[in-house]
Amino acid sequence: MKKKLLLTLTLFVMLFWVAACGGGEESTPATEEPAAEAPAQEEQAQEEPTAEPAEEPAQEESSGGERVKVRWFVGLGAGTDEGAIPPQEEFVKRFNESQDKIELVLEIVDNAAAYDALATQIAAGNAPCIVGPVGIRGRDSFKGAWLDLQPLIEKYNYDMSDFDPAMIEFYQVKEEGQLGIPFAIYPSFVIYNKDLFDEAGLPYPPAHHGEPYIDENGEEHEWNIETLTELAKKLTVDVNGEDATSEAFDPDNIVQFGWMNQWTDARGIGTFFGAGSLVDENGNAQVPEHWREAWKWYYGGMWKEWFIPNGPYGGADFLQGPGGPFSSGNMGMIHIHLWYVAPWALGEADFDWNLAATPAYNGKITAKMHADTFGILKGCPTPDEAFEVLTYMLSKEHAPELLNIYGGMPARLSLQDSFFQQYQEANFPDKTDINWDVVREAVAYADNPNHESWVPGYQETSDRLNQFWDKLSNTPDLDVDAEIDALVQDLQKIFDANRE
């Protein structure tokens, strides 16, 4: 049984990457990250009491005494691949056999057609009740369609004490309410190449959030963007062995870089300096000032201080690895999510690595978050019954069953110890020093609003952002402020065209 579990954990890591990336390759240093729907990992269920509502939701049977049907729609995230379908069907069967008042009906739609299919059902007044697993991007593709769960949480006295308060707040949306209960999460952090640090004679970055960085001279520095920048320069080396702090450094012949926010977009890089949104409180386009500073910092790192690979360097052979630039062994540090700590990315790495804390900007740490959950649509005709199903799915007893299907770190605090132990045994059995504590700590610094949250004209906005970032990545000597101002003007046109 144990061997079967370990094989399953490893398999789902691979399945997530394929589903999330769609087989594509990023060509610029910072492009759209894999969809935050479901990496793949997970743990066995623990034999602990389930966290069910103190009072069972009312169950209204039809006049014929038949079970109340609750439809569960799968397709916006993970769950549509062939290997995931049988265990989902088995999960539904076990639920239906566990009681005699609700019939859970599974509807699986291929991801390529799922968005249109769900939109059609909602428009026709035939919406399913439960949708998921779904991440923030998928959820906000149907903005305004989700039921506020807070009244049901209060009605049935649902116990939320097993979740980090930051993750409960993560699913709270202004004017919409509590749109989800935490399920699978993927915090972000720094991954660093220990061998490159050792080669340069540099101490490793802090293992815990809020700790100082102690340099090679024993002096303490706040672990912030400024300290990170100086450290990244020392880890950026040219063909002659000169680092980016040296006057003799040759930026035209770099063979090793110190830093990268790997596999993210402009919003993700902005969030490195703090949470924000492209939409102001009146629904107009904006770029938060700290995002402007983040983009200027990153552009300077690519084209002036040379510690971040720009577009041309991003395509260089020496930065190609199975898990992107970091796995090539020629990148000192990156910032990325938990789903990256996986065999496809790091299992084949021929260097030593570990995890470290996200640095602060202006005294505040923000570790952007990917997270999946299940939502209930407003069009659900039986919300109480749907909530009973939802609490069954997310309970201590049954959440691990679904996590084994979809992957992800359990949001329940009581399940996390077993997850890390089993995940390491399954995927990195010979590496005993992985700093999992920093992953747990990162939950408290999740970005809210999330970097994948709703914007008007989502696809048009995303295209314009990608165009903006592609220009920054591939063009030296730009007036970045002017480019940002032009971006805001274009986003405003998109927002105006998409107002209801």
C-alpha positions as CSV (number, residue, x, y, z in Angstrom):
1,M,0.0,0.0,0.0
2,K,2.8,2.4,0.9
3,K,4.6,1.8,-2.4
4,K,1.4,2.4,-4.3
5,L,0.9,5.7,-2.5
6,L,4.5,6.9,-3.2
7,L,4.1,6.0,-6.9
8,T,0.8,7.9,-7.0
9,L,2.3,11.0,-5.5
10,T,5.1,11.1,-8.0
11,L,2.7,10.4,-10.9
12,F,0.4,13.3,-10.0
13,V,3.3,15.7,-9.9
14,M,4.0,14.9,-13.5
15,L,0.4,15.0,-14.5
16,F,0.0,18.5,-13.0
17,W,2.9,19.9,-14.9
18,V,1.6,18.6,-18.2
19,A,-1.9,19.9,-17.5
20,A,-0.8,23.3,-16.2
21,C,1.7,24.1,-18.9
22,G,-0.1,22.5,-21.8
23,G,3.2,21.3,-23.1
24,G,4.4,24.9,-24.0
25,E,7.7,26.5,-23.3
26,E,8.2,30.1,-22.1
27,S,10.6,32.1,-24.2
28,T,11.1,35.2,-22.0
29,P,12.6,35.4,-18.6
30,A,9.3,36.1,-16.9
31,T,6.2,34.8,-18.7
32,E,2.9,33.4,-17.6
33,E,3.3,30.8,-14.9
34,P,1.7,27.4,-15.1
35,A,-2.0,27.6,-14.3
36,A,-2.6,27.6,-10.6
37,E,-5.1,24.8,-10.6
38,A,-3.4,21.7,-9.3
39,P,0.1,20.5,-9.1
40,A,0.4,17.1,-7.8
41,Q,1.5,15.6,-4.6
42,E,-0.2,14.5,-1.5
43,E,-0.8,12.4,1.6
44,Q,-2.8,9.7,3.1
45,A,-5.9,10.4,5.3
46,Q,-5.1,10.7,9.0
47,E,-7.3,8.9,11.5
48,E,-8.7,12.0,13.1
49,P,-12.2,13.3,13.7
50,T,-13.7,14.9,10.7
51,A,-14.6,18.6,10.7
52,E,-18.2,18.4,9.7
53,P,-20.9,21.0,10.4
54,A,-22.2,20.8,14.0
55,E,-25.7,20.6,12.5
56,E,-26.5,18.8,9.3
57,P,-27.9,20.9,6.5
58,A,-31.5,20.5,5.8
59,Q,-32.2,17.9,3.2
60,E,-35.4,18.4,1.2
61,E,-36.5,15.3,-0.6
62,S,-38.8,15.4,-3.6
63,S,-42.4,14.4,-3.2
64,G,-41.6,11.0,-4.5
65,G,-39.0,10.4,-1.7
66,E,-36.1,10.4,-4.1
67,R,-32.7,11.7,-3.2
68,V,-31.8,15.4,-3.7
69,K,-29.5,15.6,-6.7
70,V,-26.3,17.7,-6.3
71,R,-24.3,18.2,-9.5
72,W,-20.5,18.5,-9.3
73,F,-18.8,20.1,-12.3
74,V,-15.1,19.2,-13.0
75,G,-13.2,20.9,-15.7
76,L,-11.9,24.4,-14.9
77,G,-8.8,22.9,-13.3
78,A,-7.5,19.5,-12.7
79,G,-9.5,16.3,-12.8
80,T,-10.2,15.8,-16.5
81,D,-7.2,13.7,-17.4
82,E,-7.9,10.0,-17.9
83,G,-6.1,8.9,-14.8
84,A,-8.1,11.2,-12.5
85,I,-11.6,10.1,-13.7
86,P,-11.9,6.7,-12.0
87,P,-10.9,7.8,-8.6
88,Q,-13.3,10.7,-8.8
89,E,-16.1,8.3,-9.7
90,E,-15.1,6.1,-6.8
91,F,-15.2,9.1,-4.5
92,V,-18.8,9.9,-5.6
93,K,-19.8,6.3,-5.1
94,R,-18.5,6.3,-1.6
95,F,-20.3,9.5,-0.8
96,N,-23.6,8.3,-2.2
97,E,-23.2,5.0,-0.2
98,S,-22.5,7.0,3.0
99,Q,-26.0,8.4,3.3
100,D,-29.5,8.1,1.7
101,K,-30.7,11.6,1.2
102,I,-28.3,13.2,-1.4
103,E,-27.2,11.8,-4.8
104,L,-23.9,13.4,-5.9
105,V,-23.8,13.5,-9.7
106,L,-20.3,14.0,-11.3
107,E,-20.0,16.0,-14.5
108,I,-16.6,16.0,-16.1
109,V,-15.9,18.3,-19.1
110,D,-12.6,18.5,-20.9
111,N,-10.7,21.7,-19.8
112,A,-10.7,23.0,-23.4
113,A,-14.5,23.1,-23.5
114,A,-15.3,23.5,-19.8
115,Y,-15.4,27.3,-19.6
116,D,-17.9,27.6,-22.5
117,A,-19.9,24.6,-21.2
118,L,-20.2,26.1,-17.7
119,A,-21.0,29.6,-19.1
120,T,-23.8,28.0,-21.2
121,Q,-25.3,26.2,-18.3
122,I,-25.3,29.3,-16.1
123,A,-26.9,31.4,-18.8
124,A,-29.6,28.7,-19.3
125,G,-30.5,28.6,-15.6
126,N,-29.2,25.1,-15.4
127,A,-26.1,25.6,-13.3
128,P,-24.4,22.8,-11.4
129,C,-24.1,23.2,-7.6
130,I,-20.4,22.5,-6.9
131,V,-17.5,23.4,-9.2
132,G,-13.9,22.4,-8.7
133,P,-11.2,22.0,-8.1
134,V,-10.7,25.6,-9.4
135,G,-8.1,28.2,-8.8
136,I,-8.4,32.0,-8.6
137,R,-8.1,32.5,-12.3
138,G,-10.8,29.9,-13.1
139,R,-13.1,31.3,-10.4
140,D,-12.8,34.9,-11.5
141,S,-13.6,33.9,-15.1
142,F,-17.1,33.7,-13.7
143,K,-17.1,36.8,-11.5
144,G,-20.3,37.3,-9.6
145,A,-21.6,33.7,-10.1
146,W,-20.4,32.3,-6.8
147,L,-22.4,31.9,-3.6
148,D,-21.2,33.6,-0.4
149,L,-20.5,30.6,1.9
150,Q,-20.4,32.7,5.1
151,P,-24.1,32.4,5.9
152,L,-23.9,28.6,5.5
153,I,-20.7,28.5,7.6
154,E,-22.5,30.3,10.4
155,K,-25.8,28.4,10.0
156,Y,-24.1,25.1,10.5
157,N,-21.4,26.3,12.8
158,Y,-18.7,24.9,10.5
159,D,-15.3,24.7,12.2
160,M,-12.7,26.8,10.4
161,S,-10.1,26.6,13.2
162,D,-7.9,24.1,11.3
163,F,-7.1,26.6,8.6
164,D,-4.6,29.5,8.7
165,P,-6.6,32.7,9.1
166,A,-4.6,34.2,6.1
167,M,-6.0,31.4,3.9
168,I,-9.6,32.0,5.1
169,E,-9.2,35.7,4.3
170,F,-7.6,34.7,0.9
171,Y,-11.1,33.5,-0.3
172,Q,-12.9,36.6,0.9
173,V,-13.8,38.9,-2.0
174,K,-15.0,42.4,-1.4
175,E,-18.8,42.8,-2.0
176,E,-19.0,39.0,-2.8
177,G,-18.2,37.3,0.5
178,Q,-16.5,34.1,1.4
179,L,-16.2,32.3,-2.0
180,G,-14.4,29.2,-0.8
181,I,-13.0,27.1,2.0
182,P,-9.3,26.4,1.8
183,F,-8.4,23.0,0.2
184,A,-5.1,22.7,-1.8
185,I,-2.5,25.4,-1.6
186,Y,0.9,26.2,-3.3
187,P,2.8,28.8,-1.4
188,S,5.8,30.6,-3.0
189,F,9.4,31.1,-1.7
190,V,13.0,31.3,-2.8
191,I,14.8,28.2,-4.1
192,Y,18.6,28.6,-4.2
193,N,21.5,26.6,-5.7
194,K,23.7,25.7,-2.7
195,D,26.6,24.7,-4.9
196,L,26.8,28.1,-6.5
197,F,26.7,29.8,-3.1
198,D,29.5,27.6,-1.8
199,E,31.6,28.2,-4.9
200,A,31.2,32.0,-4.4
201,G,31.9,31.7,-0.6
202,L,28.5,33.2,0.2
203,P,26.2,32.3,3.1
204,Y,22.8,30.9,2.2
205,P,19.7,33.2,2.3
206,P,17.5,33.1,5.5
207,A,15.7,29.9,6.2
208,H,12.8,31.7,7.9
209,H,10.8,34.8,7.2
210,G,11.8,37.8,9.1
211,E,15.4,36.5,9.8
212,P,18.3,38.7,8.7
213,Y,20.8,37.8,6.1
214,I,24.3,37.3,7.5
215,D,26.9,38.0,4.9
216,E,30.4,36.5,4.4
217,N,31.8,39.1,6.9
218,G,29.3,38.1,9.6
219,E,27.4,41.3,9.2
220,E,23.6,41.3,9.5
221,H,21.3,42.8,6.8
222,E,17.6,42.9,6.6
223,W,16.4,40.3,4.1
224,N,14.9,42.6,1.7
225,I,15.0,43.5,-2.0
226,E,18.2,45.6,-1.6
227,T,20.0,42.7,0.1
228,L,18.7,40.2,-2.5
229,T,19.9,42.5,-5.3
230,E,23.5,42.7,-4.0
231,L,23.6,38.9,-3.3
232,A,22.2,38.2,-6.9
233,K,24.9,40.4,-8.4
234,K,27.6,38.4,-6.6
235,L,26.1,35.2,-8.0
236,T,26.0,36.6,-11.6
237,V,29.3,35.6,-13.4
238,D,30.8,36.3,-16.8
239,V,32.9,33.9,-18.9
240,N,36.1,35.2,-17.2
241,G,34.8,34.5,-13.7
242,E,34.0,38.2,-12.9
243,D,30.8,38.9,-11.0
244,A,28.3,41.7,-11.6
245,T,29.8,43.8,-8.8
246,S,33.2,44.0,-10.6
247,E,34.2,46.8,-12.9
248,A,35.7,44.2,-15.1
249,F,32.4,42.3,-15.5
250,D,31.4,41.7,-19.2
251,P,27.6,41.8,-19.6
252,D,27.9,40.5,-23.1
253,N,29.3,37.2,-22.0
254,I,27.4,36.1,-18.9
255,V,27.4,32.4,-18.1
256,Q,25.6,32.4,-14.7
257,F,22.8,34.5,-13.3
258,G,21.9,35.4,-9.7
259,W,18.1,35.9,-9.8
260,M,14.9,35.3,-11.6
261,N,11.2,35.4,-10.8
262,Q,10.7,32.2,-12.8
263,W,7.5,31.4,-14.7
264,T,5.3,34.3,-13.8
265,D,3.8,37.4,-15.6
266,A,3.9,41.1,-15.0
267,R,1.3,40.9,-12.2
268,G,3.3,38.1,-10.4
269,I,6.5,40.3,-10.6
270,G,4.6,43.3,-9.3
271,T,3.3,41.2,-6.4
272,F,6.9,40.4,-5.4
273,F,6.8,44.0,-4.0
274,G,3.3,43.6,-2.5
275,A,-0.3,42.6,-3.3
276,G,-2.2,44.8,-5.7
277,S,-4.6,45.0,-8.6
278,L,-4.8,46.6,-12.1
279,V,-8.4,47.6,-11.2
280,D,-9.0,50.6,-8.8
281,E,-11.9,50.9,-6.5
282,N,-13.9,52.6,-9.3
283,G,-13.2,49.9,-11.8
284,N,-10.7,51.9,-13.7
285,A,-7.2,50.8,-14.9
286,Q,-4.3,51.5,-12.6
287,V,-0.8,50.3,-11.9
288,P,-0.1,50.4,-8.1
289,E,3.0,52.4,-7.4
290,H,4.8,49.5,-5.8
291,W,4.2,47.4,-9.0
292,R,5.7,50.3,-11.0
293,E,8.7,50.1,-8.8
294,A,8.9,46.3,-9.1
295,W,8.8,46.4,-12.9
296,K,11.5,49.1,-13.0
297,W,13.7,47.1,-10.6
298,Y,13.3,44.0,-12.7
299,Y,14.0,45.9,-15.9
300,G,17.1,47.4,-14.4
301,G,18.2,43.9,-13.3
302,M,17.8,42.7,-16.9
303,W,19.4,45.6,-18.8
304,K,21.5,47.7,-16.4
305,E,22.8,45.6,-13.4
306,W,22.6,42.3,-15.3
307,F,21.7,40.0,-12.5
308,I,18.4,38.8,-14.2
309,P,18.4,37.2,-17.6
310,N,16.6,39.3,-20.2
311,G,14.8,37.9,-23.2
312,P,17.9,37.0,-25.3
313,Y,19.7,35.5,-22.4
314,G,16.6,33.6,-21.4
315,G,16.8,31.6,-24.6
316,A,20.5,30.8,-24.2
317,D,21.5,27.2,-24.1
318,F,23.2,27.4,-20.7
319,L,19.9,28.3,-19.0
320,Q,17.9,25.4,-20.5
321,G,16.9,22.7,-18.1
322,P,14.0,20.3,-17.6
323,G,12.5,22.7,-15.0
324,G,13.6,25.9,-16.8
325,P,16.5,28.2,-16.0
326,F,17.0,27.1,-12.4
327,S,17.3,23.4,-13.1
328,S,20.1,24.2,-15.6
329,G,22.4,24.7,-12.6
330,N,23.4,28.1,-13.8
331,M,20.9,30.2,-11.8
332,G,21.6,31.2,-8.2
333,M,18.1,31.9,-6.9
334,I,14.5,32.0,-8.2
335,H,11.1,32.7,-6.7
336,I,8.5,30.2,-7.4
337,H,5.6,28.0,-6.0
338,L,5.5,24.6,-4.2
339,W,4.5,22.8,-7.4
340,Y,8.0,23.4,-8.7
341,V,9.6,21.3,-5.9
342,A,9.0,18.1,-7.9
343,P,10.9,15.4,-9.7
344,W,10.3,16.8,-13.2
345,A,12.0,20.1,-12.1
346,L,14.5,19.1,-9.5
347,G,14.7,15.4,-9.4
348,E,17.3,15.3,-12.1
349,A,19.3,18.3,-10.9
350,D,23.0,17.6,-10.6
351,F,23.4,20.2,-7.9
352,D,22.3,20.7,-4.3
353,W,19.5,23.1,-3.5
354,N,17.2,24.2,-0.7
355,L,14.3,26.6,0.1
356,A,14.5,30.0,1.7
357,A,12.3,32.9,2.7
358,T,10.8,35.6,0.4
359,P,12.5,39.0,1.0
360,A,10.6,42.0,2.2
361,Y,9.9,45.2,0.3
362,N,9.5,48.4,2.4
363,G,9.3,46.2,5.5
364,K,6.5,43.9,4.2
365,I,6.8,40.3,2.9
366,T,4.4,39.1,0.2
367,A,4.6,35.5,-1.0
368,K,2.2,35.1,-3.8
369,M,-0.1,32.1,-3.5
370,H,-1.7,29.6,-5.8
371,A,-4.7,27.8,-4.3
372,D,-7.5,25.5,-5.4
373,T,-10.9,24.9,-3.8
374,F,-14.5,24.1,-4.6
375,G,-17.2,26.7,-5.0
376,I,-21.0,26.7,-5.0
377,L,-22.7,28.6,-7.7
378,K,-25.5,31.0,-7.0
379,G,-27.7,29.1,-9.4
380,C,-27.6,25.9,-7.3
381,P,-31.2,25.0,-6.4
382,T,-30.2,23.2,-3.2
383,P,-27.4,25.1,-1.5
384,D,-27.8,23.4,1.9
385,E,-27.3,20.0,0.4
386,A,-24.4,21.3,-1.7
387,F,-22.8,22.6,1.4
388,E,-23.1,19.2,3.1
389,V,-21.3,17.7,0.1
390,L,-18.7,20.4,0.3
391,T,-18.0,19.8,4.0
392,Y,-17.7,16.1,3.3
393,M,-15.2,16.8,0.5
394,L,-13.1,19.1,2.6
395,S,-13.1,17.2,5.9
396,K,-10.0,15.8,7.6
397,E,-11.1,12.3,6.6
398,H,-11.9,12.9,2.9
399,A,-9.8,15.9,1.8
400,P,-6.7,13.7,1.5
401,E,-8.6,11.4,-0.9
402,L,-9.1,14.3,-3.2
403,L,-5.7,15.7,-2.7
404,N,-4.3,12.4,-3.8
405,I,-6.2,12.8,-7.0
406,Y,-5.4,16.5,-7.7
407,G,-2.3,17.2,-5.7
408,G,-1.3,20.1,-3.6
409,M,-0.3,20.9,0.0
410,P,-3.3,20.5,2.3
411,A,-4.7,23.7,3.6
412,R,-5.7,22.0,6.8
413,L,-2.9,22.6,9.3
414,S,-3.5,19.2,10.9
415,L,-2.7,17.4,7.7
416,Q,0.5,19.2,6.7
417,D,3.1,17.2,8.7
418,S,2.1,14.0,7.1
419,F,2.1,15.6,3.7
420,F,5.7,16.8,3.8
421,Q,6.9,13.6,5.3
422,Q,5.3,11.5,2.6
423,Y,6.0,13.8,-0.2
424,Q,9.7,13.9,0.5
425,E,9.8,10.2,0.9
426,A,8.1,9.7,-2.4
427,N,10.1,12.2,-4.5
428,F,13.3,13.1,-2.7
429,P,14.1,10.2,-0.4
430,D,17.9,10.9,-0.3
431,K,17.5,14.6,0.4
432,T,16.9,15.0,4.1
433,D,17.5,18.7,4.6
434,I,14.6,20.3,2.6
435,N,13.4,23.4,4.5
436,W,9.7,22.6,4.5
437,D,9.1,25.0,7.4
438,V,9.5,28.0,5.1
439,V,6.7,26.7,2.9
440,R,4.3,26.6,5.8
441,E,5.4,30.0,7.0
442,A,4.7,31.5,3.6
443,V,1.0,30.9,3.9
444,A,0.8,33.8,6.3
445,Y,2.1,36.2,3.6
446,A,-0.3,35.2,0.8
447,D,-1.2,38.0,-1.6
448,N,-4.7,39.4,-1.2
449,P,-5.9,40.6,-3.7
450,N,-4.4,37.7,-5.5
451,H,-2.2,38.3,-8.6
452,E,-4.6,36.1,-10.7
453,S,-7.8,37.9,-9.6
454,W,-10.4,39.2,-11.9
455,V,-9.8,42.0,-14.4
456,P,-12.2,43.3,-17.1
457,G,-11.6,41.6,-20.5
458,Y,-9.4,39.0,-18.9
459,Q,-7.9,37.6,-22.1
460,E,-7.5,41.0,-23.8
461,T,-5.9,42.3,-20.6
462,S,-3.6,39.3,-20.4
463,D,-2.5,39.7,-24.0
464,R,-1.7,43.4,-23.5
465,L,0.3,42.6,-20.3
466,N,2.2,39.9,-22.1
467,Q,3.0,42.3,-25.0
468,F,4.2,44.9,-22.4
469,W,6.4,42.4,-20.7
470,D,7.8,41.0,-23.9
471,K,8.9,44.5,-24.9
472,L,10.6,45.1,-21.6
473,S,12.3,41.7,-21.8
474,N,13.7,42.2,-25.2
475,T,14.3,46.0,-25.6
476,P,17.2,47.9,-23.9
477,D,17.1,51.6,-23.1
478,L,13.4,51.9,-22.6
479,D,11.6,54.6,-20.6
480,V,9.8,52.2,-18.4
481,D,7.6,54.8,-16.8
482,A,6.4,55.9,-20.3
483,E,5.7,52.2,-21.2
484,I,3.7,51.8,-18.0
485,D,1.7,54.9,-18.7
486,A,0.9,53.6,-22.2
487,L,-0.1,50.3,-20.7
488,V,-2.6,52.0,-18.3
489,Q,-4.1,53.9,-21.2
490,D,-4.6,50.7,-23.2
491,L,-6.0,48.8,-20.3
492,Q,-8.5,51.6,-19.7
493,K,-9.7,51.1,-23.3
494,I,-10.1,47.4,-22.7
495,F,-11.9,47.9,-19.4
496,D,-14.3,50.5,-20.9
497,A,-15.1,48.1,-23.8
498,N,-15.9,45.3,-21.3
499,R,-18.2,47.2,-18.9
500,E,-21.6,45.7,-18.5
